[in-house]
């Protein structure tokens, strides 16, 4: 369970508050106007943007004072964060050990996750030899290999075409349902939320509102969501 307890984020010209919790295993969309604080919310959970007050918990564990790498989560950004000088298998292997000194069993796990995201046989290729869709799959494969209970997605598929993005969202849903991971997904596209999200967090007017069932939220949108949707 992820819990944000009276969390306040602030810097010059920006303020965001959040006070809610998520059940383990939920897939949650985070939507709202540009600049409202969607990415800042994920950055705070990931440890890159410390709150000025409040606490963030995973289960009963407070994340205060924990470095990003020590938190029980993985975050994917738009740029995928793949190293150009490493092979695909090595990039994914970083999810297990930064030294890349992998045991035979760990190498087998890398091969297995490559197969799960339809990249079998491409492990020796460098990122420059891969398509945009393959790069997105590789980044997701590394997240899968880390097997953390929370997966944060900061629009990692935004640059993909519509059909490929739908394919990646389906893969995220499949992975999350199989692993029981909690997913928070920032998106500017309401269709993304309606496609896979159990719950949706609307970020607007300085507040990350409490998660609401996605179908009900879009069926009867509050004024802030209507304004965002142009209704």
N, C-alpha and C positions, 0 to 999 in steps of 0.2 A: 504494500500500500504506500502511495506517495501522498504526503500531507504538507500543505503550505499553511503555516499557522501565523496569521497576522503579518504576512510578509509585505514589506515596503521597499520598493526600489526607487532610487532617486539619483539624479545628477542634474547639472544645470539645464533647465528647460524641459525636464522630463520627470514624471512621477508615475508609478504603477503600484497598485495594491492587489493582493491576492490572499484569500482565506478560505481554503477548501481542501478536499481530499479526493483521491481516486482509488477505486478498487483495483487490486492486482489483476492484470490480464486485460484491462480495458484498452481499447484503441480510441484515442481522443484526438480530435482535430482542434487546432488553435487558429481561429480566424479573426479578422478585423482589419481596419484601415491601415494603410502604410504608415509607419511611424508610431503606431499605437503602443508598441512594446511587445509584440509577439516573440521576436528573436531574443529580446532582453529577458523575457520570462524563462525561455529555455536556457539562456546563458547563466541565469541565476541558479537554476536547478543543477546545471553542469559544473558550477563553481567558478565561472569566469566573470561574474558580476555580483559581488557580495551584497546582500540586502543591507539597508541601513538599520532595519529592525525586523523582528520576527524570526521564525525558525522554519527550516525545511527538513522533513523527516522522510526516511524510507523505513517502513515498519516503525520500530521504536528507536531507531538510530538517527540522531541529529547529524546533518551533514555539515554543520558549522565547523570550520577549521580544517575540513578535509580538502586536500588538493583535488583538482579535476580527475587526475588519474586514479585516485584512491576511492572515488565514489562508485557506487554499484550501478553504473549506467554507461551507456555508449551514446555519443552524439554524432550524427552525420550532417555535414554542411554541404552547401551547394557545390563547392569545388572538389568534393570527394576525398581530398587529402591523401592522394596516392603519390608515392615517390617515383619520379620518372626514371631514376637509375636502377630501380629494383624491378625484378620480374613480378608478374601477377601473383605467383605463389608466395614470393617473399613479402610483398605488400600485405597479403592476407595473413601470413605467418606472424607479422608484427602484432596481430591481435592476441597472440599467445606469449611471445617473448621479444622484447626490443632487440635482444642480441641475435635473434634468428638462429640460435643454437637449438634446433628442434630434434626431439627424439623421433624414432621411427613411428611410434604411435601418434605423435603430434603431426608428423608429415602426412600420415594417413588421414588425420582429421582435416587437414588443409585440402587434401584431394577430395574428401567426402563433401565438404562444403562447396567446393568448386562445382561438383556435380549437381548439388542441390540447386544452385543458381544458374544451371545450364552453361557453365564455363569449363566443363571437363575438356582436357586436352590443350588448354590455353595457358597453363601455368607458367610456361617459360617465356611468354610474351611480355614486352614492356608496355607500360600504359599508352605510349604513343602509337602502338600497333593495335589499339582497341578502339571500338566505336563508343559513342556516348552512352549507349545502352549497356554495353559491356562494362564500361567504367562504373556505372551506377550499380550494376550487379556485383562488381568486385568490392565496392565499398560496403554494400549490404552483407556480402559474404564475410568480410572482416568483422563486422558487427556481430554476425551470427556466431562466429568463432569465439568471440569474447564471452558470449552467453551471460550477459548481465541482465538483471531483472527489469531494467528500464531502458527503453530505446527512444532517444530524442531525434526527431527528423526536422532539420531547419531547411525546408524546401530543397532537398538534395536532388529532386527530379524536375525542378522547375524549367531546366533548359531542354528537356526532352519533348519530342512531339507528342500529341494527344494519345495516339495509340500505344506508344512505348511507355508513357507515363501510367496509363491504365494498367499495362502489364506489370510495371514495377509495384504499383499499389497493391495489385492482387498478390504479388510475391511477398510484400511486407505483411499483408493480412495472413497469408498462409504460414509464414515463419512465426508471427506473433501468436497465432492460435495454437500452433504446435508446441511452442516453448512456454507459453503462459506469460510472456513478457508484457509489461505495460508500455504502450506507445503514445507519445505526444508528438503530433505532426503539425508543424506550421504550414499553412497553405493560404494562397490568395484565391483559390478556386473552390467555391462552395460545392461543386460536383465531387471534389476529392473527399470532402467531409461526408457527403451523402453516400458515397460509394463504399467506404469501409469503416467509418467512425461510429462507435457505439454512442459516444458522448462528444459534445462540442463545447469548447471554451470560447466565448466571445470576449475579445479584448477591445475595449473602447472607453473613451472618456476617463482615462486614468485607472481603470479597473479591469483586472482579468476576472470576469464573472464566473460564478460557480458552474461547473460542468452540467450540461443539460442533455437529455436524450436527443440525439441528432434529428431524428424524424419529427419529433414533437416540436423542436425548436424552429425548424424550417417551415413546418405546417402553420405555426402561429408565432411568427418572429416579433420580438420586441422592437421598439422604435429604433434603437441603435442598429439592430441588424437590418431592418428595413432600409435605413439610410445607406448602409454599406452595400446592400444588394441593389440599390437604386429603385426601390419599390415606392 
